Amino acid sequence: MHARILCLAIRRRPGQDGRRSVGPAVSQKTIAIVWIAGLLLALAAYEVGPDHFVAEAFGLFDRLAGSLQQVLLEMGMRAYDVLRALALGLFAIFFVLSLVAVQRGLPARWTLLTVTALFIILVWHEGPEATGHWTLAFLLAAMGAASVTRRLSSTPPVQWRP
């Protein structure tokens, strides 16, 4: 009984030539790359010493991860500076366009006062939570600038009277 189950488990589906068909053949380049990588690994293990190879490999990965983390930290600081600069620039755009809208008689005074007060409150803080505050200030200034731009571009120009 056990032999019959074993025979069923081992039975294979033959391909056209009688061998088991598993899929397309592996290219020679792939096989060569695996051989070269294996031989380079053996050479590295010999150079470092087979006893210390695993520890050295983990040390290398740790140093690479530390370097990558440092690069990402520097990029993060640059991104934070870009975010703050964009927030200030967008707020300036919002402020000037709001003054133009008020001058043209459009209802933008309360928007100007509210967005300005909120922007100042958000950017006034420093510390660990300042990143979130600057992100909110950026979004507030972007939405305010987009809103006033839409309002100015959708209304017909008012005739200027001397």
N, CA, C and O of each residue as an XYZ file, in Angstrom:
648
protein
N       0.820     -1.186      0.000
C       0.000      0.000      0.000
C       0.867      1.254      0.000
O       0.636      2.185     -0.772
N       1.875      1.263      0.884
C       2.753      2.424      0.949
C       3.566      2.591     -0.323
O       3.850      3.714     -0.741
N       3.939      1.482     -0.937
C       4.701      1.553     -2.178
C       3.857      2.158     -3.299
O       4.374      2.889     -4.143
N       2.564      1.854     -3.306
C       1.689      2.404     -4.337
C       1.550      3.923     -4.191
O       1.576      4.633     -5.196
N       1.401      4.440     -2.959
C       1.314      5.879     -2.716
C       2.620      6.551     -3.122
O       2.615      7.635     -3.705
N       3.740      5.897     -2.807
C       5.037      6.440     -3.174
C       5.187      6.508     -4.683
O       5.730      7.483     -5.201
N       4.722      5.502     -5.393
C       4.803      5.505     -6.854
C       3.932      6.608     -7.448
O       4.313      7.235     -8.437
N       2.768      6.847     -6.852
C       1.905      7.916     -7.336
C       2.530      9.284     -7.094
O       2.378     10.197     -7.906
N       3.229      9.418     -5.978
C       3.854     10.695     -5.653
C       5.040     10.979     -6.570
O       5.313     12.137     -6.885
N       5.739      9.944     -6.998
C       6.923     10.128     -7.823
C       6.558     10.262     -9.298
O       7.333     10.832    -10.066
N       5.408      9.757     -9.709
C       5.021      9.756    -11.120
C       5.062     11.182    -11.686
O       4.602     12.131    -11.052
N       5.607     11.302    -12.859
C       5.763     12.602    -13.504
C       4.991     12.623    -14.798
O       4.676     11.584    -15.379
N       4.692     13.834    -15.240
C       4.102     13.979    -16.558
C       5.220     14.091    -17.574
O       6.014     15.030    -17.521
N       5.291     13.167    -18.475
C       6.385     13.249    -19.451
C       6.117     14.310    -20.504
O       4.972     14.582    -20.865
N       7.205     14.902    -20.987
C       7.120     15.853    -22.089
C       7.138     15.096    -23.394
O       6.876     13.893    -23.414
N       7.435     15.761    -24.464
C       7.433     15.128    -25.779
C       8.561     14.115    -25.915
O       8.419     13.101    -26.598
N       9.698     14.402    -25.252
C      10.831     13.502    -25.396
C      10.922     12.507    -24.237
O      11.942     11.834    -24.085
N       9.881     12.407    -23.425
C       9.894     11.445    -22.338
C      10.398     12.013    -21.034
O      10.219     11.386    -19.989
N      11.029     13.188    -21.052
C      11.499     13.800    -19.820
C      10.419     14.713    -19.257
O       9.473     15.079    -19.954
N      10.569     15.067    -18.009
C       9.604     15.956    -17.367
C       9.729     17.355    -17.944
O      10.832     17.891    -18.043
N       8.614     17.944    -18.321
C       8.598     19.290    -18.880
C       8.345     20.281    -17.755
O       7.267     20.281    -17.161
N       9.316     21.117    -17.459
C       9.214     22.059    -16.357
C       8.982     23.477    -16.859
O       8.364     24.260    -16.138
N       9.415     23.837    -17.990
C       9.268     25.174    -18.525
C      10.347     25.434    -19.544
O      11.031     24.508    -19.980
N      10.506     26.682    -19.929
C      11.523     26.992    -20.924
C      12.930     26.765    -20.363
O      13.150     26.839    -19.154
N      13.857     26.492    -21.245
C      15.239     26.245    -20.845
C      15.864     27.518    -20.303
O      15.528     28.620    -20.736
N      16.776     27.359    -19.352
C      17.488     28.496    -18.771
C      18.583     28.913    -19.740
O      19.286     28.066    -20.291
N      18.726     30.211    -19.949
C      19.723     30.679    -20.910
C      21.137     30.443    -20.380
O      21.364     30.344    -19.174
N      22.068     30.359    -21.310
C      23.468     30.136    -20.957
C      24.046     31.321    -20.186
O      24.916     31.147    -19.333
N      23.560     32.527    -20.490
C      24.047     33.710    -19.773
C      23.691     33.640    -18.299
O      24.504     33.991    -17.444
N      22.486     33.191    -17.998
C      22.055     33.081    -16.605
C      22.908     32.072    -15.856
O      23.316     32.316    -14.720
N      23.175     30.949    -16.486
C      24.006     29.923    -15.859
C      25.423     30.449    -15.642
O      26.028     30.198    -14.600
N      25.952     31.177    -16.623
C      27.304     31.732    -16.485
C      27.355     32.762    -15.360
O      28.329     32.806    -14.608
N      26.324     33.587    -15.236
C      26.291     34.594    -14.165
C      26.266     33.917    -12.801
O      26.939     34.372    -11.876
N      25.507     32.845    -12.663
C      25.447     32.121    -11.386
C      26.819     31.529    -11.060
O      27.260     31.597     -9.913
N      27.497     30.949    -12.054
C      28.829     30.394    -11.822
C      29.826     31.482    -11.422
O      30.603     31.302    -10.485
N      29.799     32.596    -12.125
C      30.736     33.688    -11.807
C      30.464     34.241    -10.407
O      31.400     34.496     -9.649
N      29.187     34.427    -10.061
C      28.843     34.941     -8.733
C      29.286     33.967     -7.648
O      29.800     34.384     -6.610
N      29.089     32.675     -7.882
C      29.521     31.678     -6.905
C      31.029     31.668     -6.719
O      31.516     31.562     -5.593
N      31.778     31.778     -7.824
C      33.236     31.806     -7.722
C      33.735     33.085     -7.053
O      34.707     33.052     -6.299
N      33.072     34.213     -7.327
C      33.442     35.463     -6.646
C      33.140     35.386     -5.148
O      33.903     35.903     -4.332
N      32.042     34.749     -4.793
C      31.718     34.548     -3.382
C      32.773     33.675     -2.707
O      33.184     33.949     -1.580
N      33.206     32.631     -3.396
C      34.260     31.767     -2.845
C      35.558     32.541     -2.672
O      36.243     32.381     -1.662
N      35.903     33.381     -3.650
C      37.114     34.191     -3.552
C      37.025     35.173     -2.386
O      37.996     35.354     -1.651
N      35.850     35.814     -2.212
C      35.669     36.746     -1.090
C      35.754     36.014      0.241
O      36.350     36.526      1.189
N      35.173     34.833      0.326
C      35.241     34.052      1.564
C      36.672     33.659      1.875
O      37.076     33.665      3.038
N      37.446     33.319      0.854
C      38.850     32.961      1.060
C      39.652     34.171      1.536
O      40.492     34.056      2.428
N      39.383     35.343      0.928
C      40.128     36.565      1.271
C      39.858     36.999      2.706
O      40.788     37.333      3.439
N      38.604     36.996      3.106
C      38.232     37.432      4.459
C      38.536     36.353      5.472
O      38.887     36.641      6.616
N      38.405     35.148      5.062
C      38.551     34.012      5.974
C      37.191     33.383      6.157
O      36.243     34.066      6.543
N      37.076     32.113      5.891
C      35.769     31.460      5.967
C      35.108     31.566      7.341
O      33.881     31.561      7.441
N      35.920     31.663      8.403
C      35.343     31.744      9.744
C      34.674     33.096      9.998
O      33.699     33.168     10.746
N      35.181     34.157      9.392
C      34.669     35.511      9.649
C      33.818     36.055      8.501
O      33.399     37.212      8.533
N      33.564     35.237      7.501
C      32.892     35.725      6.303
C      31.480     36.240      6.591
O      31.110     37.317      6.124
N      30.706     35.494      7.341
C      29.320     35.897      7.615
C      29.304     37.192      8.434
O      28.500     38.083      8.161
N      30.173     37.303      9.422
C      30.230     38.513     10.226
C      30.655     39.716      9.381
O      30.115     40.810      9.544
N      31.610     39.518      8.488
C      32.051     40.602      7.605
C      30.953     41.002      6.616
O      30.787     42.183      6.309
N      30.212     40.019      6.123
C      29.116     40.323      5.203
C      28.047     41.147      5.909
O      27.549     42.127      5.353
N      27.689     40.753      7.141
C      26.713     41.551      7.886
C      27.248     42.940      8.202
O      26.496     43.914      8.182
N      28.543     43.037      8.493
C      29.150     44.348      8.731
C      29.094     45.229      7.489
O      28.826     46.427      7.583
N      29.347     44.631      6.324
C      29.260     45.378      5.065
C      27.842     45.875      4.834
O      27.637     47.034      4.473
N      26.856     44.996      5.041
C      25.466     45.412      4.871
C      25.083     46.503      5.867
O      24.319     47.409      5.532
N      25.605     46.423      7.078
C      25.326     47.439      8.086
C      25.919     48.783      7.678
O      25.274     49.820      7.834
N      27.146     48.772      7.156
C      27.769     50.025      6.707
C      27.024     50.610      5.510
O      26.836     51.824      5.427
N      26.596     49.747      4.579
C      25.822     50.220      3.428
C      24.489     50.808      3.869
O      24.066     51.842      3.351
N      23.825     50.162      4.819
C      22.550     50.674      5.319
C      22.754     52.013      6.021
O      21.934     52.919      5.870
N      23.838     52.151      6.788
C      24.132     53.422      7.449
C      24.399     54.533      6.447
O      23.949     55.663      6.638
N      25.123     54.223      5.387
C      25.385     55.221      4.345
C      24.096     55.627      3.642
O      23.870     56.809      3.383
N      23.259     54.655      3.336
C      21.981     54.949      2.690
C      21.098     55.798      3.607
O      20.429     56.724      3.150
N      21.103     55.478      4.896
C      20.313     56.247      5.847
C      20.817     57.688      5.925
O      20.011     58.613      6.026
N      22.108     57.890      5.882
C      22.668     59.242      5.917
C      22.278     60.028      4.669
O      21.936     61.207      4.758
N      22.329     59.382      3.512
C      21.928     60.045      2.265
C      20.459     60.434      2.324
O      20.091     61.545      1.943
N      19.606     59.507      2.808
C      18.181     59.805      2.915
C      17.916     60.922      3.920
O      17.009     61.728      3.716
N      18.690     60.981      4.997
C      18.531     62.048      5.979
C      18.880     63.404      5.368
O      18.181     64.393      5.587
N      19.977     63.437      4.593
C      20.357     64.684      3.930
C      19.315     65.091      2.893
O      18.989     66.270      2.759
N      18.794     64.102      2.158
C      17.749     64.409      1.184
C      16.485     64.889      1.887
O      15.782     65.766      1.385
N      16.200     64.311      3.051
C      15.038     64.732      3.829
C      15.172     66.170      4.281
O      14.200     66.923      4.250
N      16.369     66.562      4.703
C      16.582     67.945      5.127
C      16.424     68.884      3.938
O      15.857     69.967      4.078
N      16.913     68.487      2.785
C      16.747     69.316      1.594
C      15.279     69.403      1.199
O      14.793     70.466      0.814
N      14.578     68.279      1.296
C      13.149     68.273      0.969
C      12.385     69.168      1.941
O      11.442     69.849      1.536
N      12.773     69.179      3.209
C      12.135     70.040      4.201
C      12.376     71.510      3.859
O      11.471     72.335      3.980
N      13.595     71.833      3.434
C      13.888     73.204      3.017
C      13.082     73.585      1.783
O      12.588     74.708      1.689
N      12.944     72.660      0.838
C      12.148     72.920     -0.369
C      10.686     73.134      0.011
O      10.028     74.028     -0.522
N      10.178     72.315      0.929
C       8.793     72.454      1.374
C       8.556     73.822      2.009
O       7.556     74.477      1.717
N       9.464     74.250      2.868
C       9.298     75.569      3.507
C       9.385     76.689      2.484
O       8.611     77.645      2.548
N      10.315     76.586      1.543
C      10.443     77.627      0.517
C       9.188     77.686     -0.356
O       8.702     78.770     -0.676
N       8.669     76.526     -0.738
C       7.440     76.500     -1.533
C       6.260     77.060     -0.752
O       5.420     77.759     -1.318
N       6.189     76.761      0.537
C       5.098     77.293      1.358
C       5.158     78.819      1.399
O       4.134     79.488      1.260
N       6.354     79.363      1.589
C       6.489     80.824      1.623
C       6.177     81.442      0.267
O       5.511     82.475      0.199
N       6.649     80.828     -0.810
C       6.380     81.346     -2.143
C       4.900     81.291     -2.489
O       4.356     82.241     -3.052
N       4.246     80.181     -2.156
C       2.815     80.065     -2.430
C       2.006     81.049     -1.589
O       1.004     81.597     -2.050
N       2.449     81.266     -0.354
C       1.740     82.250      0.462
C       1.892     83.654     -0.132
O       0.939     84.433     -0.138
N       3.079     83.970     -0.624
C       3.275     85.280     -1.260
C       2.369     85.421     -2.484
O       1.774     86.478     -2.696
N       2.262     84.369     -3.286
C       1.364     84.391     -4.444
C      -0.069     84.608     -3.984
O      -0.789     85.438     -4.540
N      -0.483     83.853     -2.960
C      -1.834     84.005     -2.428
C      -2.077     85.432     -1.942
O      -3.114     86.025     -2.239
N      -1.124     85.977     -1.198
C      -1.297     87.295     -0.604
C      -1.456     88.367     -1.684
O      -2.364     89.195     -1.611
N      -0.580     88.348     -2.675
C      -0.645     89.359     -3.746
C      -1.923     89.207     -4.562
O      -2.586     90.200     -4.865
N      -2.274     87.973     -4.921
C      -3.501     87.768     -5.689
C      -4.738     88.146     -4.881
O      -5.716     88.636     -5.446
N      -4.709     87.928     -3.582
C      -5.839     88.333     -2.740
C      -5.964     89.849     -2.697
O      -7.073     90.382     -2.726
N      -4.828     90.549     -2.626
C      -4.881     92.012     -2.660
C      -5.451     92.502     -3.987
O      -6.220     93.463     -4.015
N      -5.080     91.852     -5.079
C      -5.621     92.208     -6.388
C      -7.128     91.961     -6.408
O      -7.886     92.780     -6.927
N      -7.565     90.823     -5.839
C      -8.991     90.504     -5.811
C      -9.765     91.513     -4.975
O     -10.854     91.933     -5.366
N      -9.219     91.906     -3.836
C      -9.879     92.912     -2.994
C      -9.949     94.237     -3.731
O     -10.968     94.925     -3.682
N      -8.877     94.594     -4.410
C      -8.849     95.854     -5.153
C      -9.876     95.849     -6.283
O     -10.426     96.896     -6.625
N     -10.136     94.677     -6.863
C     -11.123     94.581     -7.948
C     -12.547     94.466     -7.435
O     -13.490     94.397     -8.224
N     -12.710     94.446     -6.131
C     -14.048     94.388     -5.559
C     -14.582     92.996     -5.344
O     -15.768     92.839     -5.054
N     -13.750     91.972     -5.475
C     -14.199     90.596     -5.237
C     -14.209     90.306     -3.740
O     -13.426     90.896     -2.996
N     -15.080     89.409     -3.288
C     -15.134     89.091     -1.856
C     -13.959     88.209     -1.435
O     -14.055     86.982     -1.478
N     -12.867     88.824     -1.034
C     -11.674     88.059     -0.665
C     -11.039     88.553      0.627
O      -9.977     88.064      1.012
N     -11.672     89.521      1.313
C     -11.057     90.066      2.537
C     -10.981     89.041      3.649
O      -9.935     88.893      4.281
N     -12.074     88.327      3.903
C     -12.063     87.354      4.979
C     -11.148     86.179      4.652
O     -10.494     85.631      5.539
N     -11.102     85.806      3.419
C     -10.172     84.741      3.017
C      -8.739     85.186      3.257
O      -7.918     84.422      3.763
N      -8.444     86.431      2.887
C      -7.099     86.975      3.092
C      -6.736     86.991      4.569
O      -5.640     86.575      4.945
N      -7.646     87.466      5.405
C      -7.371     87.539      6.847
C      -7.256     86.145      7.473
O      -6.349     85.897      8.269
N      -8.157     85.248      7.123
C      -8.165     83.915      7.723
C      -6.933     83.102      7.324
O      -6.259     82.525      8.177
N      -6.651     83.061      6.045
C      -5.500     82.278      5.580
C      -4.199     82.871      6.111
O      -3.293     82.131      6.493
N      -4.098     84.194      6.138
C      -2.883     84.828      6.666
C      -2.693     84.493      8.140
O      -1.588     84.147      8.557
N      -3.764     84.593      8.936
C      -3.655     84.282     10.367
C      -3.279     82.821     10.582
O      -2.402     82.523     11.393
N      -3.929     81.910      9.868
C      -3.606     80.487     10.014
C      -2.181     80.186      9.567
O      -1.491     79.395     10.210
N      -1.732     80.797      8.485
C      -0.375     80.570      7.995
C       0.651     81.025      9.039
O       1.621     80.317      9.309
N       0.434     82.193      9.616
C       1.373     82.705     10.628
C       1.387     81.800     11.853
O       2.450     81.514     12.405
N       0.208     81.348     12.280
C       0.143     80.445     13.436
C       0.889     79.141     13.140
O       1.600     78.624     14.002
N       0.731     78.615     11.938
C       1.368     77.341     11.606
C       2.882     77.442     11.512
O       3.583     76.544     11.979
N       3.401     78.505     10.922
C       4.853     78.584     10.716
C       5.582     79.192     11.904
O       6.813     79.218     11.913
N       4.876     79.671     12.883
C       5.506     80.311     14.037
C       6.232     79.307     14.906
O       7.221     79.666     15.546
N       5.783     78.068     14.956
C       6.345     77.057     15.847
C       7.628     76.467     15.288
O       7.787     76.317     14.077
N       8.529     76.139     16.184
C       9.734     75.392     15.839
C       9.777     74.157     16.721
O       9.153     74.124     17.782
N      10.496     73.161     16.294
C      10.604     71.945     17.085
C      10.268     70.729     16.243
O      10.159     70.823     15.020
N      10.102     69.572     16.906
C       9.852     68.332     16.164
C       8.538     68.344     15.383
O       8.439     67.724     14.324
N       7.536     69.044     15.900
C       6.248     69.073     15.204
C       6.219     70.098     14.086
O       5.212     70.210     13.386
N       7.301     70.851     13.898
C       7.326     71.917     12.888
C       7.184     71.364     11.469
O       6.650     72.047     10.595
N       7.650     70.147     11.232
C       7.521     69.572      9.888
C       6.054     69.443      9.507
O       5.669     69.792      8.391
N       5.244     68.952     10.414
C       3.815     68.845     10.155
C       3.164     70.202      9.982
O       2.269     70.370      9.153
N       3.617     71.176     10.770
C       3.062     72.527     10.653
C       3.399     73.133      9.297
O       2.547     73.752      8.660
N       4.644     72.954      8.855
C       5.030     73.501      7.551
C       4.304     72.783      6.417
O       3.983     73.398      5.400
N       4.046     71.502      6.582
C       3.293     70.777      5.559
C       1.873     71.321      5.464
O       1.353     71.530      4.368
N       1.246     71.549      6.621
C      -0.094     72.134      6.616
C      -0.080     73.548      6.049
O      -0.989     73.930      5.312
N       0.949     74.331      6.389
C       1.060     75.691      5.860
C       1.219     75.661      4.343
O       0.642     76.488      3.638
N       2.007     74.701      3.839
C       2.160     74.543      2.389
C       0.821     74.239      1.735
O       0.458     74.861      0.736
N       0.083     73.278      2.299
C      -1.217     72.918      1.733
C      -2.204     74.078      1.801
O      -2.954     74.314      0.854
N      -2.203     74.802      2.922
C      -3.089     75.958      3.076
C      -2.768     77.028      2.036
O      -3.672     77.565      1.397
N      -1.488     77.337      1.868
C      -1.092     78.362      0.902
C      -1.392     77.907     -0.528
O      -1.817     78.715     -1.354
N      -1.178     76.633     -0.828
C      -1.462     76.121     -2.173
C      -2.950     76.195     -2.482
O      -3.344     76.615     -3.571
N      -3.780     75.784     -1.519
C      -5.224     75.848     -1.746
C      -5.709     77.289     -1.834
O      -6.573     77.611     -2.650
N      -5.148     78.159     -0.986
C      -5.535     79.568     -1.041
C      -5.150     80.212     -2.365
O      -5.944     80.941     -2.960
N      -3.931     79.943     -2.829
C      -3.474     80.516     -4.097
C      -4.304     79.985     -5.259
O      -4.659     80.738     -6.165
N      -4.614     78.697     -5.236
C      -5.433     78.117     -6.305
C      -6.846     78.706     -6.281
O      -7.428     78.977     -7.332
N      -7.384     78.899     -5.099
C      -8.733     79.439     -4.977
C      -8.825     80.873     -5.495
O      -9.742     81.214     -6.243
N      -7.881     81.698     -5.098
C      -7.902     83.098     -5.540
C      -7.604     83.182     -7.034
O      -8.182     84.014     -7.733
N      -6.714     82.334     -7.529
C      -6.430     82.317     -8.968
C      -7.685     81.965     -9.749
O      -7.991     82.602    -10.757
N      -8.418     80.948     -9.288
C      -9.661     80.556     -9.956
C     -10.685     81.682     -9.887
O     -11.379     81.964    -10.864
N     -10.772     82.318     -8.735
C     -11.732     83.410     -8.578
C     -11.401     84.582     -9.497
O     -12.294     85.177    -10.101
N     -10.116     84.909     -9.600
C      -9.717     86.030    -10.465
C      -9.890     85.701    -11.945
O     -10.256     86.573    -12.734
N      -9.633     84.464    -12.324
C      -9.699     84.117    -13.745
C     -11.123     83.843    -14.215
O     -11.376     83.824    -15.419
N     -12.062     83.630    -13.285
C     -13.419     83.326    -13.710
C     -14.343     84.539    -13.734
O     -15.456     84.454    -14.254
N     -13.907     85.649    -13.190
C     -14.766     86.834    -13.181
C     -14.333     87.792    -14.280
O     -13.142     87.927    -14.560
N     -15.295     88.453    -14.899
C     -14.916     89.428    -15.930
C     -14.239     90.637    -15.270
O     -14.540     90.971    -14.124
N     -13.335     91.281    -15.990
C     -12.631     92.418    -15.409
C     -13.603     93.573    -15.127
O     -14.533     93.832    -15.890
N     -13.354     94.243    -14.018
C     -14.150     95.408    -13.641
C     -13.581     96.634    -14.334
O     -12.367     96.835    -14.379
N     -14.485     97.458    -14.877
C     -14.037     98.690    -15.543
C     -13.490     99.659    -14.504
O     -14.119     99.935    -13.483
N     -12.315    100.159    -14.795
C     -11.702    101.116    -13.882
C     -12.244    102.482    -14.149
O     -12.293    102.941    -15.290
N     -12.663    103.149    -13.058
C     -13.190    104.494    -13.188
C     -12.282    105.457    -12.449
O     -11.964    105.250    -11.278
N     -11.861    106.522    -13.142
C     -10.969    107.492    -12.455
C     -11.717    108.378    -11.479
O     -11.113    109.233    -10.833
